Amino acid sequence: MVKMATREQAEKRMDELRKLIRHHNYFYYVLNKPEIADAEYDKLMNELKQLESAFTDLIISDSPTQRIGAAPAEQFATVNHLKTMLSLDTAMKKDEIRKFDERVRREIGVNDVEYIAEPKLDGLSIELIYEDGKLVRGSTRGDGTNGEDVTENIKTIRSVPLILRGSEIQIPKMIAVRGEVIMHIDDFEKMNKKLIERGGQLMANPRNAAAGSLRRLDPRETAERPLDIFFYEILGVDGYNNSIDAQWQVLQSLKKWGLKINPLARRCKDIEEAIKYHGEMAGRRGKLSYEIDGVVIKINRFEYQAIMGSKTRSPRWAIAYKFPPREELTEIADIVVQVGRTGTLTPVASLRPVDVKGVTVSRATLHNQDFIDQMDILIGDTVKVARAGDVIPEVVVVMKEKRTGREKKFHIPEKCPVCGSDVVRDGAFYRCTDGLSCPAQLKRSIAHFSSKGAMDIDSLGRKTVDVLVESGLIRGVSDLYSLKKDELLKLPRFAEKSVDNLLKAIEESKNQSLARFIYALGIPNVGEHVARLLARKFGSLSNLMKAGRGDLLSVYEIGSEIAENVVAFFREKHNLDEIEKMKRMGVEATTAVEERKEEGLLHGKTFVFTGALQNFSRDKAKAIVEEMGGRASSSVSRNTGYVVAGENPGSKYEKAKKLDIKIITEEEFKKLIKR
């Protein structure tokens, strides 16, 4: 905990911290050149949070800690934009762009015009207003004249500065700027994966995801969505002495004020350079982390822009040069099932091959059964396919009006198509229950089985596993215990010393604790902590194998999903055969004394660790708690018994104080566990 002798000292330090954090935000989010490690940044932020918690009257609205400070809105207020936010005329061909340039040069009366070319972002356009350098309002484009007030949601975007930088150039008394809110492709795919797991409605594309995220009524929900922004236009300015007379100056000024611009923007001496830039961006499109659908070409000099003027809804001095469409129509010939490395069954559409932007697409992911049901996809449907992020083909639209009545429904099979084992539903997914010998899962199963928290076979790395499986020596986890030295020496990468080390590690793994063996089996959702709970409760593997759903649900912390996974795992014949083989080869899952100590020193107590510990790693501290009958949690709740605070504790420390939960130091924790 930070200690300050006086209120004045605290106020001074808070001001220093805010300036430092804003400085590092600028280098991280705007310049993409972080000057300090994340841990150092977190340390500064935590110190500021602690000071603001101690001196709440010194909290200011534009502090870096106050990005989520408003209650959910019932609806968004409508606001008028300072200047109409125009849309752009579009072109698809070089000839159209050259005609645009001919018209510009003719009306201005010059031989050549300098243009600014920028990637055309596929996001949501917004207006931000800063007064005296402070963000006062953010709104969506709406109809161009009026938009929705989304100020509190905008504040949650880390790349939006709450206060402009003024170290290099003067900050205007008032400035309105235009930007584009986007979601990066990787973040979009992760978000959709989470939505699938929760059974939620999928977002169609990153643009829809960005727009939907920014228009959440609760800013806390927006804060959970990974949004970014690029700025590119000044809509209005007041109280500014320096003249800005060109678009390139706009971009450089925005950057100096701390507003993120697209680093790919370029000055082009004439229209041919702009056309060349379009071709370059088309080639780089699939490698960018965000979606673009073309480039925007603008006259650089404002005096030339003024001569060209604007139409009702679009400027005559700019044009969007679009890329060819990436979506094509094709037919779903069949739906097949792939079994992933964790046993998850994923439906994949076999398509009539179609060219999508220069790539022949014959397969497309269908995510899971819920996705198929939501989209109402049938085998034989005519569909529109797109290359998601220019990489993974996806079905985006079903053309139901083209159905003939010969289409067929699809459902995930009840048996694994690779090994024939039972398939069970696991949340939004279906999973093969054979975790020990299914060929589709074998490499992953062995890697997990031999990992440090499981059987701890130290010499069995990923490349070694690959060689053993691909050579045919291992067809199930139990085959590890029947490996012979002469067979191994014939394999590539295996020398006598490495073979001896491997066989020794395998032999030593035969006498592991029951908890480790349960975890090593790779039962879905049974991690190290749950494995220890099961070992303590049932005492032997045979008892666990005979346990029914009701027996498992009687164990504290075991829910219906875990219970069903355990029952399904031990019902599968392949798994039982593998376990029996290991027993015959001398593998003994023993019950360690500490696993049976239901009434350990910490029995019934829940611990949460926050901050840096000096004498233990976080994992070691949690393991000690669980060995002594307690529970280690990653989040603070009213059921938490103790919060152990190390150096620079984070938000868990603050939450514990609010909930009046006992907070102890690392030294007090050591005394409690008698170490």
C-alpha positions in Angstrom: 0.0 0.0 0.0 1.3 3.4 -1.0 1.9 5.7 2.0 1.8 9.5 1.8 2.6 11.8 4.7 0.3 14.6 3.6 -2.6 15.3 1.3 -0.5 17.8 -0.6 2.2 15.1 -1.3 -0.5 12.7 -2.5 -2.0 15.3 -4.8 1.4 16.1 -6.3 2.2 12.4 -6.8 -1.2 11.8 -8.4 -0.6 14.5 -10.9 2.8 13.0 -11.8 1.3 9.6 -12.2 -1.5 10.8 -14.5 1.0 12.6 -16.7 3.3 9.5 -16.8 0.4 7.1 -17.6 -0.9 9.4 -20.4 2.6 9.6 -21.8 2.9 5.8 -21.9 -0.6 5.4 -23.3 0.4 7.6 -26.2 3.5 5.6 -27.0 1.7 2.3 -26.6 -1.6 2.9 -28.3 -0.8 5.7 -30.8 2.8 5.2 -31.8 2.8 1.4 -31.1 6.3 1.9 -29.5 5.9 1.1 -25.7 8.7 2.5 -23.6 8.1 0.4 -20.6 7.1 -3.2 -19.9 3.5 -4.0 -19.1 4.4 -4.8 -15.5 5.9 -1.4 -15.0 2.8 0.2 -16.5 0.6 -1.8 -14.2 2.7 -0.7 -11.2 2.1 3.0 -12.1 -1.7 2.4 -12.6 -2.0 0.5 -9.3 -0.2 3.2 -7.4 -2.6 5.8 -8.8 -5.6 3.7 -8.0 -4.5 3.3 -4.4 -3.9 7.0 -4.0 -7.3 7.8 -5.5 -8.9 5.3 -3.1 -7.2 7.0 -0.2 -8.1 10.5 -1.3 -11.4 10.1 -3.2 -12.0 13.9 -3.3 -8.9 14.3 -5.5 -10.3 12.0 -8.2 -10.8 13.9 -11.5 -13.1 12.8 -14.4 -10.3 12.6 -16.9 -8.0 10.5 -14.8 -6.7 7.3 -16.6 -8.5 5.3 -13.9 -11.9 6.8 -14.8 -12.5 5.2 -18.2 -15.6 3.4 -17.0 -17.4 5.7 -14.7 -21.0 6.1 -15.9 -24.1 4.1 -15.1 -25.8 2.2 -18.0 -27.9 4.5 -20.2 -31.6 3.8 -20.8 -31.1 5.1 -24.3 -28.7 7.3 -26.2 -29.3 11.0 -26.6 -29.3 12.5 -30.0 -26.7 15.2 -30.8 -26.0 17.6 -33.7 -22.6 17.3 -35.3 -20.6 20.5 -35.6 -20.2 19.8 -39.3 -22.0 17.4 -41.6 -20.1 14.0 -41.7 -20.2 13.3 -45.4 -20.0 9.9 -47.1 -17.9 9.2 -50.2 -18.6 8.5 -53.8 -17.1 5.1 -54.8 -15.2 3.7 -57.8 -14.1 0.2 -58.7 -12.0 0.7 -61.8 -8.8 2.6 -62.7 -10.6 4.5 -65.5 -13.1 5.9 -63.0 -10.3 7.1 -60.8 -8.5 8.7 -63.7 -11.7 10.5 -64.8 -12.1 11.8 -61.2 -8.5 13.2 -61.5 -9.3 14.7 -64.9 -12.3 16.5 -63.5 -10.3 17.8 -60.5 -7.5 19.2 -62.6 -9.9 20.7 -65.1 -11.9 22.6 -62.5 -8.9 23.7 -60.5 -6.9 24.6 -63.6 -3.6 22.8 -62.9 -1.6 20.1 -64.5 -1.0 17.9 -61.5 -2.7 17.5 -58.1 -1.1 16.0 -54.9 -3.3 13.5 -53.2 -3.4 11.8 -49.8 -4.2 8.1 -49.9 -5.3 6.1 -46.8 -6.7 2.6 -46.2 -10.5 2.7 -46.3 -11.4 1.2 -42.9 -14.4 -1.0 -42.5 -15.6 0.3 -39.2 -17.9 2.8 -37.5 -17.4 6.6 -38.1 -17.5 8.9 -35.0 -17.1 12.5 -34.0 -15.1 13.5 -30.9 -15.1 17.0 -29.4 -12.3 18.3 -27.1 -12.6 21.5 -25.2 -9.4 22.9 -23.6 -7.8 19.6 -24.5 -10.3 17.5 -22.6 -12.7 15.0 -24.2 -16.3 16.3 -23.7 -18.4 14.4 -26.2 -18.3 11.4 -28.6 -21.1 10.6 -31.0 -21.8 8.2 -33.9 -22.2 9.4 -37.5 -25.9 8.6 -37.6 -27.4 10.3 -40.6 -24.4 12.6 -41.0 -26.1 15.6 -39.4 -27.3 13.9 -36.1 -25.8 11.1 -34.2 -26.0 9.2 -30.9 -24.1 10.4 -27.8 -21.8 7.5 -26.9 -19.3 9.5 -24.9 -19.0 7.1 -22.0 -18.5 4.2 -24.3 -15.9 6.0 -26.3 -13.9 6.7 -23.1 -13.4 2.9 -22.6 -11.4 2.7 -25.9 -7.7 2.8 -24.7 -6.5 4.4 -27.9 -8.8 7.4 -27.4 -7.0 10.0 -25.2 -9.1 11.7 -22.5 -6.7 14.6 -22.6 -4.8 15.8 -25.7 -1.0 16.2 -25.7 0.3 19.7 -25.9 4.0 19.3 -25.6 4.8 19.9 -29.3 2.1 22.1 -30.7 -0.7 24.3 -29.3 -3.9 22.7 -28.4 -7.0 24.4 -29.8 -9.6 25.9 -27.5 -12.1 23.5 -29.1 -11.6 20.9 -31.8 -14.0 18.3 -33.3 -12.3 15.3 -35.0 -13.5 12.4 -37.0 -12.3 8.8 -36.6 -13.2 5.2 -37.4 -13.8 2.7 -34.6 -12.7 -0.8 -35.6 -12.2 -4.3 -34.1 -9.1 -6.2 -35.2 -9.7 -9.5 -36.9 -8.0 -11.7 -34.2 -10.1 -9.9 -31.5 -13.3 -10.4 -33.5 -12.6 -14.1 -33.9 -11.9 -14.5 -30.2 -15.1 -12.6 -29.3 -17.2 -14.8 -31.7 -15.6 -17.9 -30.1 -16.7 -16.7 -26.7 -20.2 -16.0 -28.0 -20.4 -19.5 -29.5 -19.4 -21.0 -26.2 -22.1 -19.0 -24.4 -24.7 -19.9 -26.9 -25.0 -16.2 -28.0 -25.8 -14.7 -31.4 -22.7 -14.5 -33.6 -21.4 -11.2 -35.0 -21.4 -11.2 -38.8 -18.1 -9.4 -39.3 -15.6 -7.0 -37.5 -17.5 -3.9 -38.6 -20.8 -5.2 -37.1 -18.9 -6.2 -34.0 -17.4 -2.7 -33.6 -20.7 -1.0 -34.2 -22.6 -3.3 -31.8 -19.9 -2.9 -29.1 -19.9 0.9 -29.3 -23.7 1.0 -29.0 -24.0 -1.1 -25.8 -26.1 0.8 -23.2 -23.8 -0.3 -20.4 -20.2 1.1 -20.8 -18.9 -1.8 -18.8 -19.9 -4.1 -21.6 -18.2 -1.9 -24.2 -15.0 -1.9 -22.1 -14.9 -5.7 -22.4 -14.9 -5.5 -26.2 -11.5 -4.9 -27.8 -12.0 -1.7 -29.8 -9.5 0.5 -31.6 -9.6 3.7 -33.5 -7.9 5.7 -36.3 -8.4 9.5 -36.7 -8.3 11.2 -40.1 -10.2 14.5 -40.2 -10.7 17.8 -38.4 -14.4 18.7 -38.5 -14.2 22.0 -36.7 -11.7 24.1 -34.7 -11.8 27.2 -32.6 -9.2 29.2 -30.7 -6.2 28.0 -32.7 -3.5 30.4 -34.0 -1.6 28.0 -36.3 -2.8 27.5 -39.8 -3.5 24.1 -41.2 -3.9 24.2 -45.0 -3.5 20.6 -46.1 -4.8 17.1 -45.3 -1.2 15.9 -44.6 -0.8 18.6 -42.0 -4.1 17.4 -40.5 -2.7 13.9 -40.0 0.6 15.2 -38.5 -1.2 17.5 -36.1 -3.7 14.8 -35.0 -0.7 12.6 -34.2 1.1 15.3 -32.2 -2.1 15.9 -30.2 -2.1 12.1 -29.3 -4.8 11.1 -31.7 -3.9 7.8 -33.4 -3.6 8.0 -37.2 -3.1 5.2 -39.7 0.6 4.8 -40.4 -0.1 3.5 -43.9 -1.4 7.0 -45.1 0.7 8.3 -47.9 1.3 11.5 -49.9 1.0 10.8 -53.6 2.4 13.4 -56.1 -0.3 12.5 -58.7 -3.2 10.1 -59.4 -0.9 7.4 -60.8 0.9 7.2 -57.5 -2.5 6.9 -55.8 -3.5 4.1 -58.2 -0.2 2.3 -57.5 -0.9 2.7 -53.7 -4.3 1.0 -54.2 -2.7 -2.0 -55.8 -0.2 -2.1 -53.0 -2.9 -2.1 -50.3 -4.9 -4.7 -52.2 -1.8 -6.9 -51.9 -1.3 -6.2 -48.2 -5.0 -6.5 -47.4 -4.9 -10.1 -46.2 -1.8 -9.4 -44.0 -3.3 -6.5 -42.1 -4.7 -7.0 -38.6 -8.0 -5.2 -39.5 -10.5 -5.1 -42.3 -10.2 -2.6 -45.2 -12.4 -2.6 -48.3 -10.5 -0.1 -50.4 -8.5 3.1 -50.2 -9.6 6.8 -49.8 -8.1 9.3 -52.1 -8.3 13.0 -51.1 -7.0 16.2 -52.5 -4.2 17.3 -50.2 -4.5 21.2 -50.4 -7.5 22.7 -48.7 -7.7 25.6 -51.2 -8.2 23.0 -53.9 -10.8 21.2 -51.8 -12.7 24.5 -51.4 -12.8 25.0 -55.2 -14.2 21.5 -55.8 -16.7 21.9 -53.0 -19.3 19.3 -51.9 -22.5 17.7 -53.1 -25.4 17.1 -50.7 -24.0 14.0 -49.2 -20.4 13.6 -50.4 -17.4 15.8 -51.1 -16.3 16.3 -54.7 -12.6 16.4 -53.6 -12.4 12.8 -52.4 -13.3 9.4 -53.6 -13.3 5.8 -52.3 -11.4 3.4 -54.6 -13.0 0.1 -53.6 -11.5 -3.4 -53.8 -13.2 -6.2 -55.7 -15.8 -8.1 -53.6 -14.6 -11.0 -51.5 -17.9 -12.9 -51.4 -19.1 -15.5 -53.9 -22.0 -17.8 -54.4 -21.5 -21.6 -54.3 -23.3 -24.8 -53.1 -22.8 -26.9 -50.0 -22.2 -30.4 -51.5 -21.8 -32.0 -48.0 -21.1 -31.4 -44.4 -18.2 -33.4 -42.8 -16.9 -33.5 -39.3 -13.3 -32.9 -38.2 -12.0 -34.0 -34.8 -9.6 -31.5 -33.3 -6.7 -32.1 -31.0 -8.9 -31.7 -27.9 -11.6 -34.1 -29.2 -14.0 -31.3 -30.3 -16.1 -32.2 -33.3 -16.2 -29.3 -35.8 -18.6 -29.4 -38.8 -17.1 -28.3 -42.1 -18.9 -27.5 -45.3 -17.6 -29.2 -48.5 -18.3 -26.6 -51.2 -18.6 -26.7 -55.0 -15.1 -25.0 -55.6 -15.4 -21.3 -56.2 -12.9 -18.5 -56.8 -13.0 -15.9 -54.0 -10.6 -13.1 -54.7 -8.0 -15.2 -56.5 -8.2 -18.2 -54.1 -10.1 -21.4 -54.9 -12.4 -22.2 -51.9 -13.7 -25.7 -51.5 -14.3 -25.9 -47.7 -15.7 -23.5 -45.1 -16.0 -23.7 -41.3 -19.4 -24.0 -39.8 -18.2 -23.6 -36.2 -20.7 -25.9 -34.4 -24.2 -27.3 -34.4 -25.7 -24.1 -32.9 -24.2 -22.1 -35.7 -25.8 -24.4 -38.3 -29.1 -24.2 -36.5 -29.0 -20.4 -36.2 -28.1 -20.0 -39.9 -30.6 -22.7 -40.9 -27.9 -24.3 -43.1 -28.9 -27.4 -45.1 -26.8 -29.8 -47.2 -27.4 -28.7 -50.8 -28.0 -25.0 -49.9 -26.8 -22.2 -52.2 -24.7 -20.0 -49.9 -22.5 -16.9 -50.0 -19.0 -17.5 -48.8 -16.3 -15.1 -47.7 -12.7 -15.3 -46.7 -12.8 -14.1 -43.1 -9.8 -11.9 -42.6 -8.7 -13.0 -46.1 -7.8 -16.4 -44.6 -10.5 -18.6 -43.2 -13.5 -19.2 -45.6 -16.9 -18.9 -43.9 -20.5 -19.2 -44.9 -22.0 -15.7 -44.4 -25.4 -15.9 -46.1 -27.8 -18.7 -46.9 -29.8 -18.1 -50.1 -33.0 -19.7 -48.9 -35.0 -18.5 -51.9 -32.9 -20.8 -54.1 -34.0 -24.0 -52.2 -35.5 -26.8 -54.3 -36.8 -29.1 -51.6 -34.0 -31.6 -52.1 -31.8 -30.1 -49.3 -31.1 -32.2 -46.2 -30.6 -31.4 -42.5 -27.4 -32.2 -40.7 -26.6 -33.0 -37.1 -23.3 -33.9 -35.3 -23.0 -37.7 -35.2 -23.4 -39.7 -32.0 -20.2 -41.6 -32.6 -16.7 -40.1 -33.3 -16.0 -40.5 -37.0 -12.3 -41.2 -36.3 -12.4 -43.8 -33.5 -16.1 -44.7 -33.1 -16.3 -43.7 -29.5 -19.4 -42.0 -27.9 -19.8 -38.3 -28.5 -21.1 -36.0 -25.7 -22.2 -32.4 -25.7 -19.8 -30.1 -23.8 -21.3 -26.6 -23.7 -21.8 -25.3 -27.2 -19.6 -28.1 -28.6 -19.6 -31.9 -29.1 -16.6 -33.9 -28.0 -15.3 -37.4 -28.5 -15.1 -39.2 -25.1 -12.0 -41.2 -26.0 -9.3 -39.0 -24.6 -6.5 -41.6 -24.4 -6.3 -43.4 -27.8 -8.4 -41.5 -30.4 -6.0 -41.0 -33.3 -7.2 -37.4 -33.8 -6.3 -36.5 -30.2 -3.4 -38.8 -29.5 -0.4 -36.3 -29.7 -2.3 -33.9 -27.5 -3.3 -36.6 -25.0 0.4 -37.8 -24.7 1.7 -34.2 -24.3 -0.9 -33.6 -21.5 -0.4 -37.0 -19.9 3.4 -36.4 -19.5 3.2 -32.7 -18.5 4.7 -31.3 -15.3 1.4 -31.2 -13.4 0.4 -34.7 -14.5 2.8 -37.7 -14.8 5.8 -35.4 -15.1 7.7 -37.3 -17.8 10.4 -34.7 -18.2 12.1 -36.0 -21.3 8.9 -36.3 -23.4 8.9 -33.0 -25.4 6.6 -32.2 -28.3 9.0 -33.2 -31.1 9.7 -36.5 -29.3 5.9 -37.2 -29.1 5.6 -36.4 -32.8 8.3 -39.0 -33.7 6.8 -41.7 -31.5 3.3 -41.3 -32.8 4.3 -40.9 -36.5 6.6 -44.0 -36.3 3.6 -46.1 -35.1 5.3 -47.1 -31.7 2.5 -45.3 -29.8 -1.2 -45.8 -30.6 -2.5 -45.0 -27.2 -1.1 -43.4 -24.0 -0.5 -46.8 -22.4 2.0 -47.6 -25.1 4.4 -45.3 -23.4 5.0 -48.0 -20.8 5.8 -50.7 -23.4 8.5 -48.7 -25.3 11.8 -50.7 -25.8 15.3 -49.3 -26.0 16.2 -51.1 -29.2 13.1 -49.8 -31.0 13.8 -46.2 -29.9 17.4 -46.3 -31.0 16.2 -46.9 -34.6 14.3 -43.6 -34.7 15.7 -40.3 -35.8 16.7 -37.8 -33.0 17.2 -40.7 -30.5 20.7 -41.3 -29.2 21.5 -43.8 -26.4 21.7 -41.2 -23.6 18.4 -39.6 -24.6 16.7 -43.0 -24.8 18.0 -43.9 -21.3 16.8 -40.6 -19.9 13.3 -41.1 -21.5 12.9 -44.6 -20.3 14.0 -43.7 -16.8 11.5 -40.8 -16.7 8.7 -43.1 -17.9 9.6 -45.7 -15.2 9.7 -43.1 -12.5 6.3 -41.8 -13.5 4.6 -45.1 -12.6 4.4 -44.0 -8.9 2.5 -40.8 -9.1 -0.3 -39.6 -6.8 -3.9 -40.3 -7.5 -4.7 -36.6 -8.1 -1.9 -36.3 -10.7 -3.1 -39.5 -12.5 -6.7 -38.2 -12.6 -5.5 -34.9 -14.1 -3.2 -36.8 -16.6 -6.2 -38.7 -18.0 -7.3 -35.5 -19.7 -11.0 -35.6 -18.7 -12.6 -32.4 -20.1 -12.8 -29.6 -17.6 -10.9 -31.6 -14.9 -7.9 -29.5 -14.1 -5.4 -30.0 -11.3 -7.6 -28.5 -8.6 -10.7 -30.6 -9.5 -8.5 -33.7 -9.8 -7.4 -33.1 -6.2 -11.0 -32.7 -5.0 -11.9 -36.0 -6.7 -8.8 -37.8 -5.2 -9.7 -36.6 -1.7 -13.4 -37.6 -2.1 -13.1 -41.0 -3.6 -9.7 -42.2 -2.4 -9.0 -44.6 -5.3 -9.3 -44.7 -9.0 -11.7 -47.7 -8.9 -14.1 -45.7 -6.6 -14.0 -42.8 -9.0 -14.6 -45.0 -12.0 -17.8 -46.4 -10.3 -19.1 -43.0 -9.2 -22.4 -41.9 -10.6 -23.5 -38.4 -11.5 -25.1 -37.9 -8.1 -22.0 -39.0 -6.3 -19.9 -36.5 -8.2 -22.4 -33.6 -7.7 -22.1 -34.2 -3.9 -18.5 -32.9 -4.1 -18.2 -29.2 -3.3 -17.3 -27.2 -6.5 -18.2 -30.1 -8.9 -21.1 -29.0 -11.2 -23.2 -30.9 -13.7 -20.9 -30.3 -16.6 -17.8 -31.8 -14.9 -19.9 -34.6 -13.4 -21.2 -35.6 -16.9 -17.7 -35.4 -18.4 -16.3 -37.7 -15.7 -19.1 -40.3 -16.1 -18.8 -40.2 -19.9 -15.0 -40.6 -19.8 -15.2 -43.8 -17.6 -18.1 -45.2 -19.6 -16.0 -45.2 -22.8 -14.4 -48.7 -23.4 -11.3 -47.3 -25.1 -10.4 -45.3 -21.9 -11.1 -48.3 -19.6 -8.8 -50.5 -21.8 -6.0 -47.9 -21.7 -6.2 -47.6 -17.9 -6.2 -51.4 -17.5 -3.1 -51.7 -19.7 -1.3 -49.1 -17.6 -2.2 -51.0 -14.4 -0.8 -54.2 -15.9 2.5 -52.4 -16.7 2.9 -51.2 -13.1 1.4 -47.8 -13.1 0.1 -47.2 -9.6 -2.2 -44.2 -8.8 -1.5 -44.0 -5.1 -3.4 -41.8 -2.6 -1.0 -39.3 -1.0 -1.6 -38.5 2.6 -2.2 -34.9 1.9 -4.9 -35.8 -0.5 -6.9 -37.6 2.2 -6.6 -34.8 4.7 -10.1 -33.4 4.5 -9.5 -31.5 7.7 -6.2 -29.8 6.9 -5.0 -26.6 8.5 -6.8 -24.5 5.8 -9.8 -26.7 5.3 -12.9 -24.8 4.2 -10.9 -21.5 3.7 -10.6 -19.7 0.3 -7.5 -17.7 -0.5 -6.9 -15.1 -3.3 -3.4 -13.9 -4.1 -2.7 -10.4 -5.5 0.6 -8.5 -6.1 4.1 -9.9 -6.3 5.1 -12.5 -3.7 8.7 -12.7 -2.6 9.0 -16.2 -1.2 6.7 -18.2 -3.4 5.6 -18.3 -7.0 1.8 -17.7 -7.4 1.3 -21.4 -8.5 3.3 -22.7 -5.6 1.3 -20.6 -3.1 -1.9 -21.9 -4.5 -0.7 -25.5 -4.4 0.2 -25.2 -0.7 -3.3 -23.9 0.1 -4.9 -26.8 -1.7 -2.5 -29.4 -0.2 -3.6 -28.1 3.2 -7.3 -28.5 2.5 -8.0 -25.0 1.4 -9.1 -23.5 -1.9 -7.2 -21.0 -4.1 -9.3 -18.8 -6.2 -8.5 -16.2 -8.9 -11.3 -13.8 -8.0 -12.5 -12.0 -4.9 -16.1 -12.6 -3.7 -18.0 -12.5 -0.4 -17.0 -16.2 0.1 -13.3 -15.4 0.1 -11.6 -16.0 3.5 -8.3 -14.3 3.0 -6.7 -12.0 0.4 -2.9 -12.3 0.5 -1.4 -9.0 -0.7 2.2 -9.0 -2.1 3.9 -5.9 -3.5 1.9 -3.6 -5.7 -1.5 -5.4 -5.2 -4.1 -4.8 -7.9 -7.8 -4.5 -8.2 -8.5 -7.6 -6.1 -7.0 -5.7 -3.1 -9.4 -2.8 -3.6 -12.4 -5.2 -4.0 -11.4 -7.0 -0.8 -11.4 -3.7 1.1 -14.9 -2.9 -0.2 -16.2 -6.3 0.8 -14.4 -6.1 4.2 -12.5 -9.3 3.6 -9.5 -10.1 5.7 -6.3 -8.9 4.0 -3.0 -10.4 5.2 0.7 -9.9 4.2 2.9 -12.6 2.8 4.6 -12.9 6.2 1.2 -13.5 7.9 0.5 -16.1 5.2 3.7 -17.9 6.0 2.9 -18.0 9.7 -0.6 -19.4 8.9 0.8 -22.3 6.9 3.7 -22.7 9.4 6.4 -22.3 6.8 
